[in-house]
Amino acid sequence: MLNMVFLTNSWLSSFNQPGLCITIAMLLHYFLLAAFTWMCLESVHFYLALVKVCNVYVPKYILKCCIAGWGIPAIVITTVLIINKDFYGNGSHSESNPFSSFCWIQENVVFYISVVAYVFLIFLMNTAMFITVLLQIHSGKSRTRKRSRFWKW
C-alpha cells in the first residue's frame, strides 16, 4: 500500500482538492510508519527465535503483533490530525510542472518528530536486537568449542 499511495500521490495531488491531498498525505505517512513498525516487530521476532529459544510462549502473539504493527502508526497519525490537520498538504515544488506537487507533511517540526525520530528509534531498536542476536550466536559457538575441546582430552 505504501508503494501504491506513493506512486499515485503526484497524480492525485494535481486535482487540487485539499481534502484529497490531506487523505493521501495521511495514508502515505501511515503506511510508511507501518512499514517501519513491522520491520521493528520482525527484529523482535528474530530476537525471540534466536535468543529466547526455549520456553517462550506469548499468548495471542500474532494478535499482539497486529495491534502493535497497525495501531502504533495509527496513534501517531491520529495525534498529528488532532493537533492540526493542516500539517498535511500539497507541497508544490514548481508552478510550471503541475505534476511536481506532492501531498505530504508541510511542517518541518512535525516531519522530524513523526517520521525522522520514529525511524531513528526503530533503527536503534533493530540495531540493539541485531547486536544481541550476534552476541548470543557468538557465545553459543564459543560454548560449543569449549565442550568439544573438553571431550577431546
GROMACS elastic network, one bead per residue, 0.5 to 0.9 nm:
[ bonds ]
;  ai    aj funct       b0    kb
    1     4     6  0.50102   500
    1     5     6  0.60471   500
    1     6     6  0.83234   500
    1    27     6  0.88124   500
    1    28     6  0.84741   500
    1    31     6  0.67193   500
    2     5     6  0.53380   500
    2     6     6  0.59935   500
    2     7     6  0.85488   500
    2    27     6  0.80180   500
    2    28     6  0.61378   500
    2    29     6  0.86174   500
    2    30     6  0.84258   500
    2    31     6  0.50947   500
    2    32     6  0.61860   500
    2    34     6  0.89477   500
    2    35     6  0.79272   500
    3     6     6  0.50353   500
    3     7     6  0.60140   500
    3     8     6  0.85790   500
    3    28     6  0.87355   500
    3    31     6  0.88663   500
    4     7     6  0.52324   500
    4     8     6  0.62017   500
    4     9     6  0.83775   500
    5     8     6  0.53077   500
    5     9     6  0.57588   500
    5    24     6  0.69605   500
    5    25     6  0.86936   500
    5    27     6  0.71442   500
    5    28     6  0.59237   500
    5    31     6  0.85334   500
    6     9     6  0.51817   500
    6    10     6  0.78580   500
    6    24     6  0.87237   500
    6    28     6  0.64938   500
    7    10     6  0.71223   500
    7    11     6  0.81256   500
    8    11     6  0.54055   500
    8    12     6  0.60911   500
    8    13     6  0.85466   500
    8    24     6  0.88942   500
    9    12     6  0.52464   500
    9    13     6  0.60223   500
    9    14     6  0.87044   500
    9    21     6  0.82440   500
    9    24     6  0.66277   500
    9    25     6  0.79344   500
    9    28     6  0.83449   500
    9   101     6  0.86404   500
    9   102     6  0.61800   500
    9   103     6  0.63844   500
    9   104     6  0.88982   500
   10    13     6  0.51634   500
   10    14     6  0.64377   500
   10    98     6  0.87937   500
   10    99     6  0.56673   500
   10   100     6  0.67390   500
   10   101     6  0.59253   500
   10   102     6  0.50848   500
   10   103     6  0.72351   500
   11    14     6  0.53547   500
   11    15     6  0.75297   500
   11    98     6  0.89969   500
   11    99     6  0.63915   500
   11   101     6  0.85470   500
   11   102     6  0.84780   500
   12    15     6  0.58042   500
   12    16     6  0.80666   500
   12    17     6  0.85354   500
   12    20     6  0.75221   500
   12    21     6  0.72342   500
   12    24     6  0.79185   500
   12   102     6  0.85643   500
   12   103     6  0.84254   500
   13    16     6  0.58156   500
   13    17     6  0.72267   500
   13    18     6  0.84962   500
   13    20     6  0.75571   500
   13    21     6  0.57102   500
   13    24     6  0.82374   500
   13    90     6  0.67016   500
   13    98     6  0.88561   500
   13    99     6  0.77455   500
   13   101     6  0.63052   500
   13   102     6  0.59720   500
   13   103     6  0.60481   500
   14    17     6  0.81688   500
   14    98     6  0.61417   500
   14    99     6  0.60406   500
   14   100     6  0.84854   500
   14   101     6  0.68520   500
   14   102     6  0.83333   500
   15    18     6  0.88727   500
   15    20     6  0.84173   500
   15    21     6  0.86668   500
   16    20     6  0.81419   500
   16    21     6  0.75534   500
   16    90     6  0.81317   500
   17    20     6  0.53178   500
   17    21     6  0.61511   500
   17    22     6  0.86942   500
   18    21     6  0.50550   500
   18    22     6  0.61161   500
   18    23     6  0.85682   500
   18    89     6  0.69020   500
   18    90     6  0.76072   500
   19    22     6  0.51637   500
   19    23     6  0.61912   500
   19    24     6  0.86353   500
   19    89     6  0.86882   500
   20    23     6  0.50833   500
   20    24     6  0.61262   500
   20    25     6  0.85477   500
   20   103     6  0.89551   500
   21    24     6  0.50859   500
   21    25     6  0.60055   500
   21    26     6  0.83656   500
   21    88     6  0.76080   500
   21    89     6  0.57836   500
   21    90     6  0.62510   500
   21   102     6  0.83170   500
   21   103     6  0.53488   500
   21   104     6  0.79864   500
   22    25     6  0.51448   500
   22    26     6  0.59505   500
   22    27     6  0.85069   500
   22    85     6  0.74742   500
   22    86     6  0.75785   500
   22    87     6  0.84887   500
   22    88     6  0.52077   500
   22    89     6  0.53521   500
   22    90     6  0.78652   500
   22   103     6  0.69198   500
   22   104     6  0.77716   500
   22   105     6  0.89119   500
   23    26     6  0.50701   500
   23    27     6  0.60878   500
   23    28     6  0.85207   500
   23    88     6  0.82767   500
   23    89     6  0.88956   500
   23   103     6  0.86593   500
   24    27     6  0.50751   500
   24    28     6  0.60375   500
   24    29     6  0.84920   500
   24    88     6  0.88606   500
   24    89     6  0.88734   500
   24   103     6  0.63914   500
   24   104     6  0.77867   500
   25    28     6  0.50722   500
   25    29     6  0.60674   500
   25    30     6  0.84818   500
   25    88     6  0.59067   500
   25    89     6  0.67739   500
   25    90     6  0.83163   500
   25   102     6  0.83297   500
   25   105     6  0.67451   500
   26    29     6  0.50940   500
   26    30     6  0.60172   500
   26    31     6  0.86210   500
   26    77     6  0.69473   500
   26    81     6  0.85267   500
   26    88     6  0.68315   500
   26   103     6  0.86110   500
   26   104     6  0.74816   500
   26   105     6  0.82408   500
   27    31     6  0.60468   500
   27    32     6  0.83784   500
   27    77     6  0.88821   500
   28    31     6  0.53857   500
   28    32     6  0.60881   500
   28    33     6  0.86317   500
   28   103     6  0.85335   500
   28   104     6  0.75232   500
   29    32     6  0.52156   500
   29    33     6  0.62413   500
   29    34     6  0.85469   500
   29    73     6  0.85216   500
   29    77     6  0.74255   500
   29   104     6  0.75506   500
   29   105     6  0.80558   500
   29   114     6  0.88389   500
   29   115     6  0.79732   500
   30    33     6  0.52693   500
   30    34     6  0.60183   500
   30    35     6  0.86082   500
   30    70     6  0.88031   500
   30    73     6  0.58065   500
   30    74     6  0.66389   500
   30    76     6  0.82093   500
   30    77     6  0.63830   500
   31    35     6  0.60225   500
   31    36     6  0.86450   500
   31    70     6  0.89297   500
   31    73     6  0.79453   500
   32    35     6  0.52331   500
   32    36     6  0.65278   500
   32    37     6  0.86787   500
   32    73     6  0.86139   500
   32   115     6  0.84742   500
   33    36     6  0.52139   500
   33    37     6  0.60308   500
   33    38     6  0.85933   500
   33    70     6  0.89797   500
   33    72     6  0.84467   500
   33    73     6  0.54779   500
   33    74     6  0.87532   500
   33    76     6  0.86493   500
   33   114     6  0.86597   500
   33   115     6  0.72717   500
   33   118     6  0.77702   500
   33   119     6  0.77990   500
   34    38     6  0.60689   500
   34    39     6  0.84720   500
   34    69     6  0.60420   500
   34    70     6  0.60325   500
   34    71     6  0.84923   500
   34    72     6  0.78531   500
   34    73     6  0.56239   500
   34    74     6  0.83800   500
   35    38     6  0.52813   500
   35    39     6  0.62709   500
   35    40     6  0.88058   500
   35    69     6  0.81954   500
   36    40     6  0.62975   500
   36    41     6  0.86834   500
   36    69     6  0.87713   500
   36   118     6  0.85915   500
   36   119     6  0.67859   500
   36   122     6  0.70520   500
   36   123     6  0.88933   500
   37    40     6  0.50519   500
   37    41     6  0.62569   500
   37    42     6  0.86083   500
   37    68     6  0.77556   500
   37    69     6  0.54942   500
   37    70     6  0.79940   500
   37    72     6  0.76927   500
   37    73     6  0.74692   500
   37   119     6  0.86220   500
   37   122     6  0.72702   500
   38    42     6  0.60854   500
   38    43     6  0.86752   500
   38    65     6  0.82969   500
   38    66     6  0.87617   500
   38    68     6  0.83804   500
   38    69     6  0.53297   500
   38    70     6  0.82923   500
   39    42     6  0.50281   500
   39    43     6  0.64967   500
   39    44     6  0.88706   500
   39    69     6  0.89333   500
   39   122     6  0.81496   500
   39   126     6  0.81999   500
   40    43     6  0.51270   500
   40    44     6  0.64359   500
   40    45     6  0.87143   500
   40    69     6  0.87734   500
   40   122     6  0.59390   500
   40   123     6  0.80101   500
   40   125     6  0.70344   500
   40   126     6  0.60958   500
   41    45     6  0.61862   500
   41    46     6  0.85267   500
   41    65     6  0.69624   500
   41    68     6  0.82151   500
   41    69     6  0.72117   500
   41   126     6  0.89949   500
   42    46     6  0.60739   500
   42    47     6  0.85763   500
   42   126     6  0.88871   500
   43    47     6  0.61496   500
   43    48     6  0.86232   500
   43   125     6  0.81542   500
   43   126     6  0.58305   500
   43   127     6  0.89198   500
   43   129     6  0.63036   500
   43   130     6  0.74680   500
   44    48     6  0.62322   500
   44    49     6  0.85962   500
   44   125     6  0.87512   500
   44   126     6  0.79880   500
   44   129     6  0.69390   500
   45    48     6  0.50411   500
   45    49     6  0.60649   500
   45    50     6  0.85892   500
   46    49     6  0.51485   500
   46    50     6  0.61191   500
   46    51     6  0.81062   500
   46   129     6  0.79911   500
   46   130     6  0.85101   500
   46   133     6  0.79953   500
   47    50     6  0.54051   500
   47    51     6  0.53968   500
   47    52     6  0.68558   500
   47    53     6  0.87179   500
   47   129     6  0.61553   500
   47   130     6  0.77969   500
   47   132     6  0.76736   500
   47   133     6  0.61809   500
   48    51     6  0.56364   500
   48    53     6  0.63143   500
   48    56     6  0.73942   500
   49    52     6  0.61830   500
   49    53     6  0.53283   500
   49    54     6  0.87324   500
   49    56     6  0.87197   500
   50    53     6  0.56093   500
   50   133     6  0.65817   500
   50   136     6  0.79055   500
   50   137     6  0.79921   500
   51    54     6  0.86045   500
   51   132     6  0.78733   500
   51   133     6  0.61616   500
   51   136     6  0.62830   500
   51   137     6  0.81300   500
   52    55     6  0.75093   500
   52    56     6  0.64433   500
   53    56     6  0.66398   500
   54    57     6  0.88373   500
   57    61     6  0.81926   500
   58    61     6  0.52898   500
   59    62     6  0.86915   500
   59    63     6  0.89035   500
   59    64     6  0.86136   500
   60    63     6  0.53511   500
   60    64     6  0.62832   500
   60    65     6  0.87245   500
   61    64     6  0.51909   500
   61    65     6  0.61782   500
   61    66     6  0.86551   500
   62    66     6  0.60998   500
   62    67     6  0.85557   500
   63    66     6  0.51002   500
   63    67     6  0.61497   500
   63    68     6  0.86064   500
   64    67     6  0.50910   500
   64    68     6  0.61517   500
   64    69     6  0.83937   500
   65    68     6  0.51350   500
   65    69     6  0.57617   500
   65    70     6  0.83851   500
   66    70     6  0.58723   500
   66    71     6  0.75935   500
   67    70     6  0.55765   500
   67    71     6  0.51232   500
   67    72     6  0.76768   500
   68    71     6  0.50703   500
   68    72     6  0.54758   500
   68    73     6  0.83027   500
   69    72     6  0.63400   500
   69    73     6  0.73457   500
   70    73     6  0.60496   500
   70    74     6  0.64752   500
   71    75     6  0.62201   500
   71    76     6  0.88057   500
   72    75     6  0.51545   500
   72    76     6  0.65246   500
   72    77     6  0.88269   500
   73    76     6  0.51019   500
   73    77     6  0.61986   500
   73    78     6  0.85130   500
   74    77     6  0.51048   500
   74    78     6  0.59366   500
   74    79     6  0.84256   500
   75    78     6  0.51041   500
   75    79     6  0.60580   500
   75    80     6  0.86584   500
   76    79     6  0.51530   500
   76    80     6  0.63344   500
   76    81     6  0.87150   500
   76   114     6  0.69272   500
   77    80     6  0.51511   500
   77    81     6  0.61778   500
   77    82     6  0.85761   500
   77   114     6  0.83418   500
   78    81     6  0.50295   500
   78    82     6  0.59953   500
   78    83     6  0.85465   500
   79    82     6  0.51137   500
   79    83     6  0.61857   500
   79    84     6  0.86647   500
   80    83     6  0.52599   500
   80    84     6  0.62666   500
   80    85     6  0.69035   500
   80    87     6  0.74313   500
   80    88     6  0.88416   500
   80   110     6  0.77829   500
   80   114     6  0.81907   500
   81    84     6  0.52494   500
   81    86     6  0.79464   500
   81    87     6  0.77126   500
   81    88     6  0.83994   500
   82    85     6  0.66901   500
   83    87     6  0.85789   500
   84    87     6  0.58649   500
   84    88     6  0.84572   500
   85    88     6  0.61366   500
   85    89     6  0.86381   500
   86    89     6  0.63314   500
   86   105     6  0.86628   500
   86   106     6  0.79405   500
   87   104     6  0.84166   500
   87   105     6  0.56278   500
   87   106     6  0.53545   500
   87   107     6  0.58059   500
   87   110     6  0.74499   500
   88   103     6  0.70582   500
   88   104     6  0.55728   500
   88   106     6  0.56661   500
   88   107     6  0.79735   500
   89   102     6  0.81441   500
   89   103     6  0.52800   500
   89   104     6  0.57065   500
   89   105     6  0.62931   500
   89   106     6  0.60442   500
   90   101     6  0.63027   500
   90   102     6  0.55337   500
   90   104     6  0.64199   500
   90   105     6  0.82660   500
   90   106     6  0.75644   500
   91   100     6  0.86261   500
   91   101     6  0.55348   500
   91   102     6  0.54030   500
   91   103     6  0.61418   500
   91   104     6  0.68862   500
   91   105     6  0.82449   500
   91   106     6  0.67704   500
   92    95     6  0.71613   500
   92    98     6  0.80166   500
   92    99     6  0.85496   500
   92   100     6  0.61697   500
   92   102     6  0.63144   500
   92   103     6  0.85036   500
   93    97     6  0.84210   500
   93   100     6  0.58009   500
   93   101     6  0.58598   500
   93   102     6  0.81692   500
   94    97     6  0.56591   500
   94    98     6  0.72481   500
   94    99     6  0.85995   500
   94   100     6  0.60346   500
   94   101     6  0.72933   500
   95    98     6  0.64050   500
   95   100     6  0.81160   500
   95   101     6  0.87247   500
   96   100     6  0.86579   500
   97   100     6  0.56070   500
   97   101     6  0.81385   500
   98   101     6  0.63953   500
   99   102     6  0.78697   500
  103   106     6  0.85409   500
  105   108     6  0.76367   500
  105   110     6  0.72779   500
  105   111     6  0.61598   500
  106   110     6  0.80096   500
  106   111     6  0.76981   500
  107   110     6  0.53923   500
  107   111     6  0.62558   500
  107   112     6  0.87767   500
  108   112     6  0.60976   500
  108   113     6  0.85794   500
  109   112     6  0.51740   500
  109   113     6  0.61567   500
  109   114     6  0.84200   500
  110   113     6  0.52283   500
  110   114     6  0.57389   500
  110   115     6  0.78643   500
  111   114     6  0.54078   500
  111   115     6  0.54146   500
  111   116     6  0.67097   500
  111   117     6  0.86862   500
  112   115     6  0.56631   500
  112   117     6  0.60266   500
  112   118     6  0.84779   500
  113   116     6  0.60215   500
  113   117     6  0.50620   500
  113   118     6  0.68799   500
  114   117     6  0.62687   500
  114   118     6  0.58238   500
  114   119     6  0.85019   500
  115   118     6  0.51395   500
  115   119     6  0.59831   500
  115   120     6  0.84059   500
  116   119     6  0.52366   500
  116   120     6  0.59976   500
  116   121     6  0.86211   500
  117   121     6  0.61255   500
  117   122     6  0.86206   500
  118   121     6  0.52587   500
  118   122     6  0.63672   500
  118   123     6  0.86179   500
  119   122     6  0.50806   500
  119   123     6  0.60320   500
  119   124     6  0.86370   500
  120   124     6  0.62045   500
  120   125     6  0.85998   500
  121   124     6  0.50779   500
  121   125     6  0.61755   500
  121   126     6  0.85948   500
  122   126     6  0.60287   500
  122   127     6  0.84261   500
  123   126     6  0.51426   500
  123   127     6  0.60504   500
  123   128     6  0.85666   500
  124   127     6  0.50718   500
  124   128     6  0.61184   500
  124   129     6  0.85964   500
  125   128     6  0.51457   500
  125   129     6  0.62030   500
  125   130     6  0.85563   500
  126   129     6  0.50708   500
  126   130     6  0.60027   500
  126   131     6  0.85780   500
  127   130     6  0.50155   500
  127   131     6  0.61181   500
  127   132     6  0.84922   500
  128   131     6  0.52351   500
  128   132     6  0.61012   500
  128   133     6  0.86040   500
  129   132     6  0.50757   500
  129   133     6  0.61268   500
  129   134     6  0.85711   500
  130   133     6  0.51689   500
  130   134     6  0.61353   500
  130   135     6  0.86085   500
  131   134     6  0.50376   500
  131   135     6  0.60906   500
  131   136     6  0.85153   500
  132   135     6  0.51786   500
  132   136     6  0.61492   500
  132   137     6  0.86461   500
  133   136     6  0.50309   500
  133   137     6  0.61399   500
  133   138     6  0.85104   500
  134   137     6  0.51219   500
  134   138     6  0.60377   500
  134   139     6  0.85423   500
  135   139     6  0.60154   500
  135   140     6  0.84352   500
  136   139     6  0.51730   500
  136   140     6  0.60765   500
  136   141     6  0.86540   500
  137   140     6  0.50764   500
  137   141     6  0.62848   500
  137   142     6  0.87678   500
  138   141     6  0.51931   500
  138   142     6  0.63328   500
  138   143     6  0.87167   500
  139   142     6  0.50988   500
  139   143     6  0.61502   500
  139   144     6  0.86008   500
  140   143     6  0.51652   500
  140   144     6  0.62474   500
  140   145     6  0.87219   500
  141   144     6  0.50909   500
  141   145     6  0.62540   500
  141   146     6  0.87294   500
  142   145     6  0.50594   500
  142   146     6  0.62323   500
  142   147     6  0.86914   500
  143   146     6  0.51241   500
  143   147     6  0.62491   500
  143   148     6  0.86658   500
  144   147     6  0.51738   500
  144   148     6  0.61994   500
  144   149     6  0.86646   500
  145   148     6  0.51417   500
  145   149     6  0.61911   500
  145   150     6  0.85919   500
  146   149     6  0.51647   500
  146   150     6  0.61539   500
  146   151     6  0.87947   500
  147   150     6  0.50259   500
  147   151     6  0.63377   500
  147   152     6  0.87498   500
  148   151     6  0.52974   500
  148   152     6  0.63578   500
  149   152     6  0.51781   500
  149   153     6  0.68401   500
  150   153     6  0.57209   500
